[in-house]
Amino acid sequence: MATELERLEGLILETILSKLDAVNVAAVAGVSTRLHAAASDDALWRRFCARDFDLLDPLDPHGGPCPSFKATYKAWFKSFGMYPLPLVRRAKQCWCSLRSWLAENFPEANSTLNKGASEAEIKFAEEELGFKFPLPTKVLYRFCNGQRTMTGNSSEKRRLASLGIIGGYEFYDHIVNMHLLPLERIVSITKLLTKELDFLARRRLILVGASLYFQKFVLLDCDSGQLFVGTKKLMFNGDMMPCVPKALVRLADDTPQDGLLLWLEEHCRRLQSGMIRTRVSRKLRSISLYPEAPPSCSLAVTNGVQVRASAVFVPEASDPEGKSDNYYYTYSIRLSLLPEGCMLDGTYFSCCQLHSRHWIIRSRDNIVANVQGEGVIGKYPLLQPNGEEFVYESCTPLPEAPGSVEGSFTFVPGRLSKPEGSFFDVKVAPFVLEKPEYIF
């Protein structure tokens, strides 16, 4: 076989070697001088680096320069060769995508990301808890050991609390912003909760995500690989809901994928597509989980007034096994006046002001609430062309999902204190309330 390989022309030999895996190419290199030269071609190892590790530059796992792509591959294989290489590539791509988006859109949060954990640090965490983590989670933590956002300093805590890379939502005094925990926090908080909660002691669960505001926990089942979020009854009976579709979680495959990997990949897709974005609230920037794009975000324009509306499922306030109001949602309404101003019966008005609201809320096509009232959250926003969107959030329970919300706002051209015309209704297009496949 070796003799036949040596007789092949350079291009054919190069093509054959490129179809092999790196381990077999390294073995071929020891057969003869000619095969050693062919198997040492850096262009060949450049392909291997791109194929197995998604590497385009000769950099080691710590970002340092390597003298060649062959040396690069050797460094990466030494660091990650104990894992399935397709999984390593996938986890690397996930973190590269997330870091890239954060660097461009939310550098404050990007600066909180830790460097990757070592194999020894992961092993120590497993020994402290007494069980192994799923392979995908271990590889994810090899690339990034969570966030540096836990602190005892109250003023610093306020600044860091909004920087969770998963993001959140807020309505009234209910504020949530999810952070990815580092290994040391996973160990310490999981141990603490295990002492207080019987269900944790009976299962191999670790806390991987938490909000520094209102209590919300995301836990990984290290046996099944599923990711769960706690419901309203978490602290009472351990009630949780799956964060990703069960059918997608598989640990026994050659290319395993657990709930945490699937969750982070879906989060990246939503960020990159513009489905979710950052926003500023209380002078602090954060990732907002309210959808910004259709079909999850509805859009309607009436007489120049634009209304965008979307909702987020709130698991920590929901009780799926309860007798009533099992599901809880928060919704965000964004009001603005188009640059053309308010047009009513062919007459232009430079501003208009909200007077009242009317909501129709449905659960499985049955009307469960028909609400009318003045203002919104005690305010009467005045809209002007090219002004900022007026944004407000509220919430609603739902006995069964799916459901929907639609309705209207009543505006007056000009100001309430000085009307310039008759009241008119502005449509709020229906937006869905559903139990999502992915829960964040």
C-alpha positions, 0 to 999 in steps of 0.5 A, spaced: 500 500 500 505 504 501 509 503 495 502 504 491 502 511 494 509 513 493 508 512 485 502 516 485 503 523 482 503 529 487 496 532 486 493 525 486 497 523 493 495 530 496 487 529 494 488 522 498 491 524 504 486 530 504 481 525 505 484 521 511 484 524 518 489 527 521 491 521 525 492 517 519 496 522 515 501 522 521 502 515 521 503 515 513 508 520 514 513 515 518 513 510 512 518 513 507 521 520 505 517 522 500 510 520 504 513 524 510 514 530 505 507 530 502 504 528 509 508 534 512 505 539 507 502 545 511 497 546 506 494 539 508 494 541 515 491 548 514 485 544 511 485 539 517 485 545 521 479 548 518 475 542 517 476 539 524 477 546 528 474 551 524 481 555 524 483 560 519 490 562 522 495 558 525 493 560 533 494 555 539 488 554 543 490 560 547 490 565 541 498 565 541 501 564 534 504 557 532 510 556 527 505 552 522 498 549 521 501 542 523 504 545 529 497 548 530 493 542 529 498 538 534 496 544 539 489 543 538 489 536 538 493 535 544 488 540 548 481 537 545 483 530 542 479 527 548 473 529 545 469 528 538 472 533 534 465 535 530 463 537 537 469 541 539 468 545 532 461 546 534 462 548 541 468 553 538 463 556 533 458 557 538 462 561 542 466 565 536 459 567 534 456 569 541 463 573 542 463 576 535 456 579 536 457 581 543 463 585 541 460 589 536 453 590 540 454 589 547 462 590 549 460 591 556 457 584 557 463 581 552 468 583 557 465 579 563 466 572 559 472 568 562 477 564 558 476 557 558 476 552 563 482 547 563 481 540 563 483 539 571 478 545 573 472 541 570 475 534 573 475 538 580 468 541 579 466 534 577 469 531 583 466 536 588 459 534 586 460 527 585 458 526 578 460 527 571 458 533 566 455 531 559 461 532 554 458 538 550 457 542 557 465 540 558 467 542 551 463 549 552 466 550 558 473 549 555 472 555 551 469 559 556 468 558 563 462 563 564 461 570 566 465 574 571 459 578 574 458 575 581 460 580 586 459 582 594 460 590 592 453 593 592 454 598 587 458 594 582 453 588 583 448 593 580 452 595 574 453 587 573 446 585 574 444 587 567 450 584 563 447 577 563 449 574 556 442 570 556 438 577 557 431 578 560 425 582 561 422 586 566 415 588 568 413 592 574 418 590 579 419 583 576 426 584 573 430 578 570 437 578 567 440 571 566 447 570 567 452 564 565 455 561 571 462 559 572 464 553 574 466 555 581 459 558 582 456 552 579 459 548 584 458 552 590 451 554 589 449 547 587 452 544 593 448 550 597 441 548 594 442 541 594 442 542 602 436 545 602 432 542 596 430 534 596 429 534 589 436 536 587 439 531 592 436 525 588 438 528 581 444 530 578 442 537 577 447 543 576 445 550 576 448 553 570 444 560 569 441 565 574 438 572 574 441 577 579 435 580 580 428 576 581 430 569 582 430 565 576 434 558 575 436 554 569 439 547 571 442 542 567 440 534 568 447 531 567 444 524 566 439 526 561 443 532 558 436 536 558 436 543 560 431 545 565 428 552 568 425 552 574 417 554 575 413 558 580 413 551 584 421 550 584 423 551 591 416 547 593 416 541 589 422 541 584 417 543 578 421 545 572 420 545 565 425 543 559 428 549 555 429 545 549 426 540 545 427 533 548 427 530 541 434 534 540 437 532 546 442 526 545 448 524 549 449 517 546 451 519 539 458 520 536 456 527 535 452 528 542 448 535 543 446 536 550 441 542 552 446 547 554 449 547 547 442 547 543 440 553 548 446 557 547 446 555 539 439 558 539 440 564 543 446 565 538 441 565 532 436 569 535 441 575 536 444 574 529 438 574 526 436 581 530 430 577 533 432 580 540 437 586 541 439 590 546 435 596 550 437 601 555 432 601 561 433 605 568 440 607 564 443 600 564 443 596 557 441 589 557 439 584 552 432 584 551 428 577 550 422 581 547 422 579 540 423 585 535 422 581 528 416 578 525 412 573 526 413 573 533 413 581 533 406 584 530 406 590 527 400 595 525 400 602 523 394 607 523 394 614 521 401 614 522 402 611 529 406 605 529 405 599 534 409 593 535 408 588 540 411 582 542 411 577 548 415 573 552 413 566 556 415 567 564 416 560 567 418 562 574 411 565 575 408 560 571 405 553 574 403 549 569 400 543 573 396 548 577 388 549 577 388 556 574 392 561 570 397 556 569 402 560 564 404 567 565 407 572 560 410 579 559 409 583 553 412 589 550 408 595 547 412 600 542 409 606 540 412 611 535 409 616 530 412 615 523 416 621 520 410 623 516 406 625 522 399 623 524 394 623 518 387 624 519 382 624 514 387 628 510 389 633 515 396 633 518 398 633 525 405 634 528 403 630 534 398 626 538 397 623 545 394 616 547 388 617 551 386 610 553 387 602 551 382 596 550 385 589 550 382 582 548 386 576 551 384 569 548 386 562 551 385 557 546 381 562 542 376 563 548 376 570 550 379 570 558 379 578 558 376 584 555 380 590 558 379 597 558 382 603 561 385 610 561 393 611 559 398 605 560 401 604 566 399 610 569 402 614 563 399 618 557 405 618 552 405 624 547 408 622 540 412 626 535 415 625 528 422 622 529 421 621 536 424 615 540 419 609 541 415 609 547 416 603 550 412 599 556 411 592 559 406 589 562 403 582 564 398 577 563 396 570 566 393 565 561 389 558 563 392 554 557 396 556 552 397 558 546 393 564 546 393 571 543 393 579 545 390 584 540 386 591 541 387 598 540 389 605 543 385 611 543 389 617 541 387 624 540 391 629 535 395 634 538 395 634 546 389 631 551 390 638 554 389 642 547 385 637 542 386 639 535 381 634 532 377 628 534 379 621 538 381 615 533 383 608 534 390 605 533 390 598 532 394 593 535 395 587 531 395 580 534 401 577 538 401 570 540 402 567 547 405 560 547 409 555 550 415 556 546 420 550 544 426 554 547 425 557 553 430 563 556 
